[in-house]
Amino acid sequence: MKQYIPVIGLEIHVELKTASKMFCECRANQFDAEPNSHVCPVCLGLPGALPVPNKKAIECTIKIGQALNCEINKHTKFDRKHYSYPDLPKGYQISQYDEPIAVNGHLDFEANYGTYKNEKRSFRIHRVHLEEDTGKLIHKRSDTLIDFNRSGTPLVEIVTEADFTSSDDVKMFLEELHTIIRYLDVSDADMEKGTMRMEPNISVREVTNDKSTNPQIHKFELPKYKVEVKNINSFNFVKRAIDYEVKRHIGLLEKGETPIQETRGWDSNHNKTYSQRTKEDAHDYRYFPEPDIPPFEFSDEYIESIKKTLVELPRQKMERYIEVYKLKPMDAY
């Protein structure tokens, strides 16, 4: 009988807690504001409007990267990511492509958490980059309305490696990340308001001679496809979406079919995913450097000054409680 193992990576979007938007002075994070009441030529993408980067948003992104044990790139830049969608007024998004602010991090867990008993686990962070958020689509019967208040809000994207092999470990990781974000006070990370949104990238591989489920120790070729489930705002929904997709993929593979590489949505009312569109590759976005924003050069002193502002993080505090007060891990947690 064939055996299959899920291969899961994550993209997490976090809206930053800043007074103004990413590239203009409009007020950010206006959850209850009148639609389209906090907009200007810059965040509406009107001709001739020039973006000015938000310094606090950049520093918040560096903080997140440092808290996730990332390397902070001294040279970084913004890029234009092109795609056509009604909530994107410029026809492109100012994001980061090949030179993000932070890379090559990790988040560690001690033994006896998640599904890997008696084994420490480390989940790798591929990159942490900064971009602007899009507008919000509001569907009413047969009509779709657009609110651009959110357009231009500073948004951090955290991208992991495909290190997860179970929905339980994904949920554990996301809960810890959520706690870290709130400890840093860089975002409310309020999922009901959409200030933290999660997108698992899911595929399934067949186990042959390699019985291990740890991709960091036993290297293997990634599956030829992946399915991304977009904009989930609940840890439990992420877990359910992964479990649904894994079961669906295995069913297709058992029939000799390869799942289509696509983007899907999550229907929480029926506990199932649904197809949205064929999945894009990076070259489809036609990235090129943002011509209106010069590249950044960070000094060692500047990076270190931000690191000094980091608070004691949850795992560090737990380790201190264990060492100083001799608490058991579960009591310290």
Secondary structure, 3 states (H helix, E strand, C coil): CCEEEEEEEEEEEEECCCCECCCCCCECCCCCCCCCCCCCCCCCCCCCCCCCCCHHHHHHHHHHHHHCCCEECCEECCEEEECCCCCCCCCEEEECCCCCCEEEEEEEECCCCCCCCCCCEEEEEEEEEEEECCCEEEEECCEEEEECCCCCCEEEEEEECCCECCHHHHHHHHHHHHHHHHHHCCCCCCCCCCCEEEEEEEEEEEECCCCCCCCCCCCCCCCCCCEEECCECCHHHHHHHHHHHHHHHHHHHHCCCCCCCEEEEEECCCCEEEEEEECCCHHHHCCEECCCCCCEECCHHHHHHHHCCCCCCHHHHHHHHHHHHCCCHHHHC
